Amino acid sequence: MARDLSFLIPEILLSLAVVAMLIAEMARLARLALWIGLVGLTAATLATLPLLATDTIVFGGTYRIDLLNGWAKLILLPGTALSLLLARAEIAGKEREGSVYSLLCLVTLGALMLAGAGDMMMLVLGVVLTGLGSFALVAYPRDDAATEAGMKYLVFGAVTGSVMIYGLTFWFGGAGSTLFADLGALDGKPLIAIAGLVAVIVGLGYKASLVPFHFWAPDAYDGAPVSVAAYLSVITKTAAIFAFAQVLRDLPTGSGWPLVIALISAATMTYGYLAAVVQTNLVRLIAYSSVAQSGYFLMGIVALGVSPLAVPGVIIMAAAYVAMNLGAFAIVLVAGRHLDNIRGFGRTHPIAGVAMVVFLLSLTGIPPLFGFVGKVYLFGAAIEAGYLWLAIIGILNSVLALGVYLRIVVPMYQAVPEDVAGFRNSPHPALIAVIGVTSVVTLGMGLLAGLFPG
């Protein structure tokens, strides 16, 4: 027991921080809750560093301490800290402010469970914990849009979660175990393997907003506070991708799952950008963009066990995606939710405007930015796995992505409308910090990608 707990110090530290944050919120000390969250996330991140090279299992194989899990912590924990700062800039002084900070950290705890799941029950626990907190965060504003978004998110989550739990029983019956490491027993049982696979794709595809399980995302992002939309677009999505990697790497390829994932990847990339191209609401545009980005992640999942670039590609793309998407949402908090709000923004806020251009070009995959490095790894992994056609579709969609993001960049440097000239305030200090950190990571880590595995 002591040996297992020693490998869970980051999770324990985050759990203790969440409890302390809830106590602070009960005392109506929202700022204290924020600081406890930031300190707890920092401590958990530092505690992860000594475990980064560890490859072991704890509690009978139900939880994995490995490369995927270690890098997931180094990505998700700092990403949550930046999300807390975004939330502070948006909801400071509002009712139940501390509850938002607590829920953000609690959902991240569930995200870590997804990223390290070695057992079906741990996967279900991660899905439930991330889901319950996320529903409350989306509905936080208590207005009609947020309530509708929260209800759609809740209903969709309940249905997909139930389907996943039901489907996992097929794997348990076929393999005689709930451990993913024992899924090799399904070799020669393609129907059982496929039944469970469909259920997992439904459950995790909803979390990752993959087509056709993405319908909740635009409404949820639009109805929720911008900071919550930013958080959901990166933390829960990235955790679901890592969960896909943990589950499918043990599933026999005889079930045909790589081809199924490849087809979903192509459909997700293409639909996401085609839908984004016609949006006039900036939050919904980025929401559909994030749907498309999920498709790129799946190129690495397809190549698991075949290409040595697969795992590094997923990790690098996850780190890049968290930085550039959080940065883009931080700019939205400064400029406004609609494309009309951003007209002339690059002239009134030149530094923030340049940062937005950097984030959008990185999302497109323009060198030498961080997003470019991640996509190169993923394209290489797909090609090595024999999915050249999928890499070609990814490259073509990157061209389409440039057209999507130019719809934001071009208005930013047009003449400033008279009705907004002089009315744009300076960004909140927390937003300045988030934009600064994410800009440095997006610009600099593309040149320092050698720090990542592979």
C-alpha positions in Angstrom: 0.0 0.0 0.0 2.7 2.5 1.0 4.6 1.7 -2.2 1.5 2.3 -4.4 0.7 5.6 -2.6 4.2 6.9 -3.1 3.5 6.9 -6.8 0.3 8.8 -6.4 1.8 11.9 -4.6 0.7 14.3 -7.4 -2.9 13.0 -7.2 -2.9 13.1 -3.4 -1.6 16.7 -3.4 -4.3 17.8 -5.8 -7.0 16.0 -3.8 -5.9 17.7 -0.6 -5.9 21.1 -2.4 -9.5 20.5 -3.6 -10.6 19.8 -0.1 -8.9 22.9 1.2 -10.4 25.0 -1.6 -13.9 23.8 -0.7 -13.3 24.7 3.0 -12.1 28.2 1.9 -15.2 28.6 -0.3 -17.4 27.6 2.7 -15.8 30.5 4.5 -16.4 32.8 1.5 -12.7 33.2 0.9 -12.6 32.9 -2.8 -9.2 34.5 -3.3 -7.7 32.0 -0.8 -9.3 29.2 -2.7 -7.6 30.5 -5.8 -4.2 30.6 -4.2 -4.7 27.1 -2.7 -5.5 25.8 -6.1 -2.5 27.4 -7.7 -0.1 26.2 -5.0 -1.6 22.7 -5.1 -1.3 22.4 -8.9 2.3 23.7 -8.7 3.2 21.2 -6.0 1.5 18.3 -7.9 3.4 19.3 -11.1 6.8 19.4 -9.2 6.0 16.0 -7.6 5.4 14.5 -11.1 9.0 15.3 -12.3 10.7 12.5 -10.3 8.2 10.0 -11.6 8.5 10.9 -15.2 10.8 8.0 -16.1 8.7 5.5 -14.1 6.9 2.7 -15.8 4.8 0.7 -13.3 1.3 -0.1 -12.2 -0.4 0.5 -8.8 -3.3 -1.1 -7.0 -3.3 -4.3 -9.0 -2.9 -2.7 -12.4 -5.9 -0.5 -12.1 -3.8 2.7 -12.5 -0.7 3.2 -14.6 2.3 5.3 -13.8 4.0 5.5 -17.2 5.2 7.9 -19.9 1.6 8.8 -21.0 0.4 9.4 -17.5 3.5 11.4 -16.5 3.4 13.8 -19.4 -0.4 14.1 -19.0 0.2 15.5 -15.5 2.9 17.9 -16.8 0.4 19.2 -19.4 -2.9 19.1 -17.5 -1.8 20.5 -14.2 -0.2 23.7 -15.5 -3.1 24.0 -18.0 -5.5 24.0 -15.1 -3.5 26.6 -13.3 -3.8 28.8 -16.4 -7.5 28.1 -16.5 -7.8 29.3 -12.9 -6.3 32.6 -13.9 -8.7 32.9 -16.8 -11.6 32.2 -14.4 -10.3 34.8 -12.0 -10.2 37.4 -14.8 -13.8 36.6 -15.7 -15.7 35.9 -12.5 -13.7 37.8 -9.8 -16.1 39.1 -7.2 -19.1 37.1 -8.4 -21.2 34.7 -6.4 -19.8 31.2 -5.9 -16.5 32.2 -7.3 -14.5 29.8 -5.1 -16.8 26.9 -6.2 -15.6 27.4 -9.8 -12.0 27.2 -8.8 -12.7 24.0 -6.7 -14.6 22.4 -9.5 -11.9 23.1 -12.1 -9.3 21.3 -9.9 -11.8 18.5 -9.1 -12.4 17.9 -12.8 -8.7 17.8 -13.4 -8.4 15.1 -10.8 -10.8 13.0 -12.9 -8.8 13.9 -16.0 -5.7 12.5 -14.4 -7.6 9.2 -13.7 -8.6 9.0 -17.4 -5.0 9.6 -18.5 -3.7 6.8 -16.2 -6.6 4.4 -16.4 -5.5 0.7 -16.5 -8.9 -0.7 -15.7 -12.4 -0.4 -16.9 -13.7 0.8 -13.6 -11.0 3.5 -13.3 -12.0 4.7 -16.8 -15.7 4.9 -15.7 -14.7 6.8 -12.6 -12.7 9.3 -14.6 -15.6 9.8 -17.0 -18.1 10.3 -14.2 -15.9 12.7 -12.2 -15.0 14.9 -15.1 -18.6 14.9 -16.3 -20.3 15.9 -13.1 -18.0 18.8 -12.4 -18.1 19.9 -16.0 -21.9 20.0 -16.1 -21.9 22.4 -13.1 -19.3 24.6 -14.6 -21.2 25.0 -17.8 -24.4 26.0 -16.0 -22.6 28.4 -13.6 -24.0 31.7 -15.0 -27.6 30.8 -14.2 -29.0 32.4 -17.4 -31.0 30.8 -20.1 -28.1 30.1 -22.5 -26.0 28.5 -19.7 -28.9 26.4 -18.4 -29.7 25.1 -21.9 -26.1 24.3 -22.6 -25.7 22.6 -19.2 -28.8 20.4 -19.8 -27.6 19.4 -23.3 -24.2 18.6 -21.9 -25.8 16.6 -19.1 -28.2 14.6 -21.2 -25.7 13.8 -23.8 -23.1 12.8 -21.2 -25.5 10.6 -19.4 -26.5 8.7 -22.5 -22.9 8.3 -23.9 -21.6 7.3 -20.4 -24.3 4.6 -20.1 -23.5 3.2 -23.5 -19.8 3.0 -22.6 -20.5 1.2 -19.3 -22.8 -1.3 -21.0 -20.3 -1.9 -23.8 -17.4 -2.5 -21.4 -19.3 -5.5 -20.0 -18.6 -7.2 -23.3 -14.9 -6.8 -22.9 -15.1 -8.0 -19.3 -17.1 -11.1 -20.4 -14.7 -11.8 -23.2 -11.4 -11.2 -21.4 -12.5 -12.4 -18.0 -10.9 -9.3 -16.5 -11.5 -5.6 -16.1 -7.8 -4.8 -16.7 -6.9 -3.3 -20.1 -3.6 -5.2 -20.0 -5.7 -8.4 -20.3 -7.5 -7.3 -23.5 -5.2 -9.5 -25.5 -7.5 -12.3 -24.5 -10.0 -10.9 -27.1 -7.7 -11.9 -29.9 -9.8 -14.2 -32.0 -13.1 -12.8 -30.6 -13.7 -9.9 -33.1 -17.4 -9.4 -32.4 -16.8 -9.0 -28.6 -13.8 -6.7 -29.3 -15.8 -4.5 -31.7 -18.8 -4.3 -29.3 -16.6 -2.9 -26.5 -14.7 -0.7 -29.0 -17.9 1.0 -30.2 -18.9 1.7 -26.6 -15.5 3.2 -25.7 -15.6 5.4 -28.8 -19.0 6.7 -27.8 -18.0 7.4 -24.2 -14.6 8.9 -24.9 -15.5 10.4 -28.3 -18.1 12.5 -26.4 -15.4 13.7 -24.1 -13.0 14.5 -26.9 -15.8 16.0 -29.1 -15.2 13.6 -32.0 -17.6 13.5 -34.9 -20.5 12.4 -34.6 -20.4 12.9 -30.8 -19.5 16.6 -30.9 -23.0 18.2 -30.9 -22.8 19.3 -27.3 -19.5 21.3 -27.8 -20.6 24.5 -29.6 -23.6 25.0 -27.4 -21.8 24.2 -24.2 -18.8 26.5 -25.0 -21.1 29.3 -26.1 -23.4 29.1 -23.0 -20.6 28.6 -20.5 -18.2 31.4 -19.2 -15.4 31.8 -21.7 -12.9 30.6 -19.1 -14.9 27.4 -18.6 -15.1 26.9 -22.4 -11.4 27.3 -22.6 -10.9 24.7 -19.8 -13.3 22.1 -21.4 -11.7 22.6 -24.8 -8.3 21.5 -23.6 -8.3 19.6 -20.2 -11.1 17.2 -20.6 -10.4 16.7 -24.3 -6.7 16.0 -23.8 -7.5 13.6 -21.0 -9.9 11.7 -23.2 -7.2 11.4 -25.9 -4.7 10.0 -23.3 -7.5 7.6 -22.2 -7.9 6.4 -25.8 -4.2 5.7 -25.9 -4.2 3.8 -22.6 -7.1 1.6 -23.7 -6.5 0.9 -27.4 -2.8 0.1 -27.1 -3.8 -3.2 -25.5 -6.7 -4.0 -27.8 -5.8 -6.6 -30.5 -5.6 -5.0 -34.0 -7.4 -7.9 -35.4 -10.7 -6.2 -34.4 -9.9 -3.5 -37.0 -9.9 -0.6 -34.6 -7.1 1.3 -36.3 -9.2 1.7 -39.5 -12.3 2.7 -37.5 -10.3 5.4 -35.6 -8.7 6.6 -38.9 -12.1 7.1 -40.5 -13.3 9.0 -37.4 -10.2 11.1 -37.5 -10.7 12.1 -41.1 -14.4 12.9 -40.6 -13.7 14.9 -37.4 -11.0 17.0 -39.0 -13.0 17.8 -42.1 -16.3 18.5 -40.5 -14.8 20.6 -37.8 -13.2 23.1 -40.2 -16.1 23.1 -42.6 -18.5 24.0 -39.8 -16.0 26.6 -38.4 -15.8 28.4 -41.7 -19.4 29.7 -41.6 -19.4 30.8 -37.9 -19.9 34.4 -36.9 -19.6 33.7 -33.2 -16.0 33.6 -32.1 -16.5 31.1 -29.3 -18.4 28.7 -31.6 -15.8 29.1 -34.3 -13.1 28.1 -31.9 -15.3 25.3 -30.6 -15.6 23.8 -34.1 -11.9 24.4 -34.5 -11.3 22.3 -31.4 -13.4 19.6 -32.8 -11.2 19.5 -35.8 -8.0 19.4 -33.7 -9.4 16.2 -32.0 -9.2 14.6 -35.4 -5.4 15.3 -35.6 -4.9 13.7 -32.2 -6.4 10.5 -33.5 -3.7 10.1 -36.1 -1.3 9.3 -33.3 -3.8 6.9 -31.7 -4.1 5.0 -35.0 -0.3 4.4 -35.1 0.0 3.1 -31.5 2.3 0.1 -31.3 3.3 0.5 -35.0 5.2 3.8 -35.2 7.7 5.1 -32.5 6.4 8.6 -33.3 2.8 7.9 -32.1 3.2 8.4 -28.4 5.6 11.4 -28.7 3.3 12.9 -31.3 0.3 12.7 -29.0 2.2 14.2 -26.1 3.8 17.1 -28.1 0.5 17.9 -29.8 -1.3 17.9 -26.4 1.2 20.3 -24.9 1.0 22.6 -27.9 -2.8 22.4 -28.1 -3.3 23.3 -24.4 -1.0 26.4 -24.8 -2.3 27.8 -28.0 -6.0 27.1 -27.3 -5.9 28.6 -23.8 -4.1 31.6 -25.3 -6.7 32.1 -28.0 -9.6 32.0 -25.5 -7.7 34.5 -23.3 -7.7 36.9 -26.3 -11.5 36.2 -26.7 -12.0 37.3 -23.0 -10.2 40.6 -23.9 -11.9 41.2 -27.2 -15.4 39.7 -27.0 -17.4 36.7 -28.1 -18.2 37.7 -31.7 -16.2 38.3 -34.8 -17.5 41.8 -35.0 -16.0 42.5 -31.5 -12.5 41.7 -32.8 -12.5 44.2 -35.7 -9.6 46.5 -35.2 -8.4 44.6 -32.1 -4.9 44.2 -33.5 -4.6 48.0 -33.8 -6.0 48.9 -30.3 -4.1 46.0 -28.6 -1.0 45.4 -30.8 0.8 43.0 -28.5 -2.3 40.9 -27.8 -3.1 41.0 -31.5 0.3 39.6 -32.4 -0.2 36.9 -29.7 -3.5 35.9 -31.3 -1.9 35.6 -34.7 0.8 33.4 -33.2 -1.9 31.1 -31.6 -3.9 30.8 -34.8 -0.9 30.1 -37.0 0.3 27.5 -34.5 -3.2 25.9 -34.6 -2.9 25.8 -38.4 0.6 24.2 -38.2 2.8 26.9 -39.5 6.6 26.4 -38.8 8.4 26.9 -36.5 5.6 27.2 -34.0 4.8 24.5 -31.5 1.7 23.2 -33.3 3.7 22.6 -36.4 6.0 20.2 -34.5 3.1 18.3 -33.1 1.5 17.9 -36.5 4.7 16.7 -38.1 5.0 14.0 -35.5 1.4 12.9 -36.0 1.6 13.0 -39.8 4.8 10.9 -39.6 3.2 8.4 -37.3 0.2 8.0 -39.6 2.4 7.4 -42.6 4.6 4.9 -40.8 1.4 3.0 -39.7 0.4 2.8 -43.4 -2.2 5.5 -43.4 -0.8 7.8 -46.0 -4.3 8.8 -47.1 -5.1 10.0 -43.6 -1.9 12.2 -43.5 -2.9 13.7 -46.8 -6.4 14.5 -45.5 -4.7 16.1 -42.5 -2.5 18.3 -44.6 -5.4 19.4 -46.8 -7.4 20.2 -43.7 -4.5 22.4 -42.5 -4.9 24.4 -45.6 -8.6 24.7 -44.9 -7.7 25.7 -41.3 -5.7 28.7 -42.6 -8.9 30.0 -44.3 -10.8 29.5 -41.0 -8.3 31.4 -38.9 -7.8 34.2 -41.5 -11.5 35.1 -40.8 -10.2 36.2 -37.4 -6.9 37.7 -38.4 -8.1 39.9 -41.2 -10.7 41.8 -39.2 -8.2 42.3 -36.4 -6.2 44.7 -38.5 -9.0 46.5 -40.3 -10.1 50.0 -39.3 -11.4 50.3 -35.7 -15.1 50.9 -35.7 -16.1 54.2 -34.2 -18.5 52.6 -31.6 -15.6 50.7 -30.0 -12.8 53.1 -30.4 -11.7 54.2 -27.0 -14.0 51.8 -25.2 -11.7 48.8 -25.0 -10.2 48.4 -21.6 -6.8 47.1 -20.7 -6.7 43.3 -20.1 -7.0 42.0 -16.5 -3.5 41.2 -15.0 -4.4 37.5 -14.9 -5.1 37.6 -18.6 -1.8 39.3 -19.3 -0.1 36.4 -17.4 -1.9 33.7 -19.3 -1.3 35.4 -22.7 2.4 35.8 -21.9 2.9 32.3 -20.7 1.0 30.6 -23.6 2.8 32.9 -26.1 6.2 32.0 -24.9 5.3 28.3 -24.9 3.8 28.4 -28.4 6.8 30.4 -29.8 9.6 28.7 -27.9 8.7 25.1 -27.4 8.7 24.5 -31.2 12.4 25.0 -31.1 12.8 23.0 -27.9 10.7 20.0 -28.8 13.7 17.8 -28.1 12.8 18.0 -24.4 9.8 15.8 -25.1 10.1 12.0 -25.5 11.1 10.6 -28.9 
